């Protein structure tokens, strides 16, 4: 695909994310405007998730009718042969959104021929636009982002995400290993923002034993373009089945790979 076509999609993704974010912000501030449901144990859902996803898919389908679409709430729509696919999480951090905690975002990625070409994450409560495209760097509200060069585990801050799919025993073991190595550990409830914070140099790494593609592809693009290191998330059918996640500054990455058992992507 021509560079101009990717550039057009990159700008469109940011504009659509910002529009969606304003809807999210308005509904968040009006607690009476939505109801809370559960898809499963600790798996929060509001009608805002579906409404935002439908709006984003509609905008993208109208602008790029040949592209495929994968969303957390509405499943997948195949694109034309050889076309790329948009991967969308309308609200990453729904539990925070539902409980009145202003730490959530929209995440939009564009994948073409096995490569994450575009990653856009927008936090409407902080008005922060994290945006990156393959080979073009990553930015936060237009300013270039860089991951940290932290080399000491004992001075690092690492977010370790948790979910019901991977089980508590493995999570406890991973947290224990990282803490024993001397790192500070946190969990804030939005994996997409956690990975974006690695790209922005706010934290040193993000680990999780399983994430779905819509939660993390945009963030992985940001980290790579900000000079960081990630695992090969798209391996083993990660696009449809999800995968484990390691996103880190380059110095800590080998040690975290050894601790977690998550192999780093081979750099070409």
ROTI-110916 format. One record per residue (C-alpha): x, y, z. Coordinates in steps of 0.25 Angstrom, whole numbers, plus 5000, padded with zeros to 4 digits. Last residue first. Layout:
! residues N
XYZ...
//
This chain:
! residues 268
506049705046505949705061505449575066504249595075504549565090504149435096503249435108503749345119503449455130504749465137505649435124504849535116504849635127506449625127506449645112505549765112506249845123507149915114506249935102505050005109503949905110502749845104502449695108501049635104500449495104499549465092498149485086497349385079496949465066498149555064499049465072498949355062500249285067501049405065500349545064500949585078502349565074502949625087503249765089504549865090504550015091505050125082503750215082503350145069503350005075502650055088501550125079501350005070501149925083500150015088499250005076499349855076498949845091497549835095496949805081497849695080497349625092498349615104498949495111500049475121500249625123501549715124501749865123503149935124503850055129502750155133502550295128503450285117502350315107502450185100502350115113501150205116500550155103500650015108499950045121498850125114498550005105498549915118497550005125497249965139498450035147499349925151500649955158501949885161503249945166504449865162505449795171505649655165504749595176503649695171503749645157503749495161502649515171501749585160502049475151501649365161500449435165499949445151500249305148499449255160498349355157497849305144498149345129496749375125496249455137497149565134498349635140499249745135500649765141501149905141502649925143503350035150504850025150505950075160506249935166506249875151507349965148507650005133506550105131506750165116505250205116504350205104504350325095503250405090503250525080502350635083501050645074500050625086500850505089501650455078502250325071503250305060503050295045503550155042502250095045501250195050501050255063499950335071499750365086498650465087498550525101497250605105497450565120496050515121495950475106497050385106497350345092498150235086498550225072499450115066499750105051500450005042500449885051501049785041500549645037500149695023499449815028498949845042498349975046498150005061497150085069497050095084496050175092496450215106496250195121496650255134495650355139495150265150493650275151493250125154492850095139493950165133494950095142494349965139494249995124495850015124495950005109494750075103494450055088495549955086495749945071496649865061496549925047496949825036497749835023497349805009497949695001496649634997495549725002495249735016494549635026493649695037493949645051493249645064492449755070492849775084494449765084494449815069495149755057494949835044495449795030495749905019495149925006494150035010495250125015494550255018493150205021493650075027494550155036493450255041492450145043493350055050493650175060492250205062491850055064493050045074492550165082491150115083491549975087492450025098491450125103490450015105491349985117492149855120493049805131493749675131494049645146493449505144492649505131492049595121491549685132490649805132490649955136489650055132489850185124489450335124489250345139490750365141490750485133492250515133492650385127491550405116492250535112493650485112493250355104492650445093493850535093494750415092493950365080494250495072495750495077495850345072495250385059496150495056497350415060496950295052496750395040498150445041498750315041497850265030498250375020499750345024499550195021498950235007500050335005501150225008500550144996500050005000
//
